[in-house]
C-alpha cells in the first residue's frame, strides 16, 4: 500500500490539488496530514470520498473546532 504525506498546506489549494491529482494518478488512497491546515475548506478537499487520512494538527491550524 502506498501513502502520501501532506504538510504545511497553509491554504494553498492549488498545490494541494496537484498533490491530490498525483495521488489519484498513482492509485494512492491513504495518507497523513502533518499539520498547518489553517482553513476548514482544506479539510473538505482532503475529505473527498475514497481518500483515507490520518491528521495531526500543527502549530498553525486556525480554528481547530471547525477543522473537525
Steps between C-alpha positions, in 0.01 A plus 500: 500500500629843408436808715546872443597760760377859507664765716468876546222541244424855623190550282691426179212339310692505172792288619268277701306422183825412322587257781151347498514457122835323543347271763205417275724438199710254702204335678607628842197500728653553845709770655610710792451871564776647714340823611451860398172468314369845603175484301202262543469504120830311486347223714199484270734459204704233679182325611381419151369145466751221457787659689586372849698752708652518843538861618741647753438865581794738484580835654305700240163338445266791565162400645559139599129447576401594143766270358335199656 
